[in-house]
Amino acid sequence: MPPVRFATEVDLVNLSVVVQDPDGHFVPDLSKDHFRILEDGVPQTILRLETSEAPVTVAMVIEFGSQSLVVSL
């Protein structure tokens, strides 16, 4: 039996990030202009940036077939 393949496309990807200074303190008041999102080396448009009161630590790898999403801070 051949392997089952599933392919999909997404228009919006949510990323959770925490930005800390060298002393480990949360960095407040960042705008979307402080971030750069690349997909296969191509800059992507950041549509929305939301902040929350409770910072979390997240490690995330997103892979869609042969494509991957890289977050550069």
N, C-alpha and C positions, 0 to 999 in steps of 0.2 A: 504494500500500500504506500503510495507516495506521501511525503510529508505535507501537512496542511499549512498553507501560507495565508497570512492575514496582513493586509495593508490598509492604512488609513492616513488621512491628513487632518491637521488641526489648524485652526485659525488663531487660537489664543492659547498661550502656555503661561501658567501661573508659576512664578518663582518666589520662594521665600528666602530672604537673605538677612543676615545680621552683620552690621558694620561696627567694628571695634577699633579703638586706637591702640597703639603699641602697649599701653598699660591695661588693656582689656575692658576699657570703658565704652559703653554704647555711644555711637556718634549720632546725634540728633540732627534734625532739620536738613536732611538730604533731599534733593530733587531728582527727577529722572535724568537731568543733565549730568549728574554725578556718576551715572552708570553707562556701560556699553555692553550690549548683547550682540554676540556674533553667532551665526550659524554657518558652518563650513567657511569661516573667515569673512562672511558677508555681514555687515552691520544690519541689525533688525530694529524696527521701530518699536519704541516703548510707548504703549498706549496709555498706561495708567500706572501710578505709583501710590500705594496706600501704606500708611504707617500704623503700627499697633503699639499698645502700651507694654506688652509682655514680650520681650525678645526671646527667641528660641534659637537653638543651634540645629542647623539642617545641613546634611550632606546629600547632594542630589546628582544623579546622572540620568539624563534623558536620552534615549536612543530610539530612533524611528528607522528601522532598516539600516541602511548604510549612512544615515545622517545622524549627527549628534548636535546638541546644543551646548555652547560653552558660555559661562558667565565670567566676564573679566571686570574686576573692580579696580 
